[in-house]
């Protein structure tokens, strides 16, 4: 730890997690979606955010492209920058959860080490959710055209093609989007949220 950080004293909030849960009717949480490009993370994150909002929950979705246009606009795609990208997102998501919100993150986050770092930031509020689909299905979907670019050698270090994806070993939930429809996937996610987080 840098010497100039050793004298920092964390702020102790006067509002407890139980008070926030009572006000919001749900616990604060980080629902960390991870999966291959094209597996459906962003679609399901936005869909779940809407469903939770309709149920009266305080929910917010963080998506890779949006974060990289703002908070992480200074980062590139080197291994070091990708690591820092996930570190910042993990810390930000943990703050959202501490404030009592349900934050849904939609990031490939291909490395277990980086996801463990995000888990450490949020503690018991962290739930790793594997949005799972085969590489063949993801490549057929190719919603952003990235697989085609990667196969043509125009996009380096692309997860699933020229860079690895380390699947979760013990996720809190697996949603198989190559077997389930969007509606079926959202139903599984809502049921998970009702069981783990919601008081409604």
C-alpha positions in Angstrom: 0.0 0.0 0.0 1.4 3.4 -0.9 2.6 5.3 2.2 0.3 8.3 1.5 -2.8 6.0 1.8 -1.9 4.6 5.2 -3.3 7.5 7.0 -6.7 7.4 5.4 -9.7 6.7 7.7 -12.7 5.1 6.0 -16.0 6.9 6.5 -18.4 5.2 8.8 -22.0 5.7 7.5 -24.8 6.4 10.0 -27.3 4.4 8.0 -27.0 0.7 8.4 -27.4 -2.0 5.7 -30.5 -3.2 7.6 -32.0 0.3 7.5 -31.4 0.5 3.7 -32.9 -2.9 3.2 -36.0 -1.9 5.2 -36.4 1.3 3.1 -35.8 -0.4 -0.3 -37.5 -3.7 0.5 -34.4 -5.5 -0.7 -30.8 -6.0 0.0 -28.0 -4.2 -1.8 -26.2 -6.6 -4.2 -23.9 -7.0 -7.1 -25.2 -9.4 -9.7 -22.1 -9.9 -11.7 -22.9 -11.3 -15.1 -20.0 -13.0 -16.9 -20.0 -14.9 -20.2 -18.6 -15.0 -23.7 -19.3 -12.1 -26.1 -22.7 -12.6 -27.5 -24.0 -14.8 -24.7 -26.7 -12.3 -23.8 -25.3 -10.4 -20.8 -26.4 -6.9 -21.8 -29.8 -8.0 -23.0 -30.5 -9.8 -19.8 -29.0 -7.1 -17.6 -31.2 -4.4 -19.1 -34.2 -6.7 -19.0 -33.6 -7.6 -15.4 -33.1 -4.0 -14.5 -36.6 -3.2 -15.9 -38.3 -6.1 -14.2 -36.8 -5.2 -10.8 -37.7 -1.6 -11.3 -41.3 -2.7 -12.1 -41.3 -4.6 -8.8 -40.3 -1.4 -6.9 -36.6 -2.3 -6.5 -33.7 0.2 -6.8 -31.7 -1.4 -9.6 -29.1 -0.1 -12.0 -27.2 -1.8 -14.8 -23.5 -1.2 -15.7 -22.5 -2.2 -19.2 -19.0 -2.4 -20.7 -19.4 0.0 -23.6 -21.1 2.7 -21.4 -18.4 2.4 -18.7 -15.6 2.7 -21.3 -17.1 5.9 -22.7 -17.0 7.6 -19.3 -15.4 6.3 -16.1 -12.8 4.1 -17.9 -12.4 6.2 -21.1 -8.7 6.5 -20.3 -8.2 2.7 -20.5 -7.2 0.7 -23.6 -7.3 -3.1 -24.1 -3.9 -4.2 -22.9 -3.9 -6.9 -20.2 -3.1 -4.3 -17.6 -5.9 -1.9 -18.7 -8.4 -4.8 -18.9 -7.5 -5.7 -15.3 -7.8 -2.1 -14.2 -11.2 -1.8 -16.1 -12.6 -4.7 -14.0 -11.0 -3.4 -10.8 -12.7 0.0 -11.1 -16.0 -1.6 -12.1 -15.9 -3.9 -9.1 -15.2 -1.0 -6.7 -18.0 1.1 -8.3 -20.5 -1.8 -8.1 -19.6 -2.4 -4.5 -20.4 1.2 -3.7 -23.7 0.9 -5.4 -24.5 -2.2 -3.3 -23.4 -0.5 -0.1 -25.8 2.3 -0.9 -28.6 -0.3 -1.0 -29.0 -0.7 -4.8 -29.1 -3.9 -6.8 -26.4 -3.3 -9.4 -26.3 -5.6 -12.4 -23.0 -5.7 -14.3 -22.6 -7.0 -17.9 -19.0 -7.5 -18.6 -17.2 -10.4 -20.2 -14.6 -10.4 -17.3 -13.0 -13.5 -18.7 -10.5 -14.1 -15.9 -11.3 -15.7 -12.6 -8.7 -13.7 -10.8 -10.3 -10.4 -11.9 -13.8 -11.6 -10.9 -12.4 -12.7 -7.5 -11.1 -9.1 -7.1 -14.6 -7.8 -7.8 -16.0 -10.3 -5.3 -13.6 -9.1 -2.6 -14.7 -5.5 -3.1 -18.4 -6.4 -2.6 -18.1 -9.2 -0.1 -21.2 -11.1 0.7 -23.3 -8.8 -1.5 -21.6 -10.3 -4.6 -23.3 -13.0 -6.8 -21.5 -14.3 -9.8 -23.9 -15.3 -12.5 -22.7 -17.2 -15.6 -24.6 -16.2 -18.7 -23.7 -19.3 -20.6 -23.8 -20.1 -24.3 -21.6 -22.1 -26.5 -19.0 -20.4 -28.6 -20.8 -21.6 -31.7 -24.1 -20.0 -30.7 -22.4 -16.8 -29.6 -20.6 -16.6 -32.9 -23.8 -17.1 -34.9 -25.4 -14.3 -33.0 -22.4 -12.0 -33.3 -24.5 -8.9 -32.5 -21.6 -6.4 -32.8 -19.8 -8.1 -35.6 -16.8 -8.7 -33.4 -16.4 -12.4 -34.0 -16.2 -11.8 -37.8 -13.5 -9.2 -37.2 -11.6 -11.4 -34.9 -11.7 -14.3 -37.3 -10.4 -12.0 -40.0 -7.5 -11.0 -37.8 -8.8 -7.4 -37.5 -9.6 -7.6 -33.8 -6.7 -8.8 -31.5 -7.1 -10.7 -28.2 -10.8 -11.3 -28.6 -12.3 -13.5 -25.9 -13.3 -16.9 -27.3 -11.2 -16.6 -30.5 -7.7 -15.4 -29.7 -8.0 -14.9 -26.0 -9.2 -17.3 -23.3 -12.4 -17.3 -21.3 -12.2 -18.9 -17.8 -15.7 -20.0 -16.9 -16.9 -19.7 -13.2 -16.2 -22.7 -11.1 -18.9 -22.2 -8.5 -21.3 -19.5 -9.8 -24.4 -18.6 -7.8 -26.5 -19.1 -10.9 -26.0 -20.4 -14.4 -28.4 -19.1 -17.1 -28.0 -21.2 -20.3 -29.0 -18.8 -23.0 -28.3 -21.3 -25.8 -31.2 -23.4 -24.3 -33.5 -20.8 -22.8 -35.4 -17.9 -24.5 -34.9 -14.4 -23.2 -38.1 -14.6 -21.3 -37.2 -17.9 -19.7 -33.8 -16.5 -18.8 -35.3 -13.5 -17.2 -37.7 -15.7 -15.3 -34.8 -17.6 -13.8 -33.1 -14.3 -12.9 -36.2 -12.8 -11.2 -36.7 -16.0 -9.2 -33.1 -15.8 -8.1 -33.5 -12.2 -7.1 -36.8 -12.9 -5.2 -35.1 -15.7 -3.3 -31.9 -13.9 -2.4 -32.7 -10.2 -2.3 -36.3 -9.1 -2.4 -38.7 -8.6 0.4 -41.6 -8.5 -2.1 
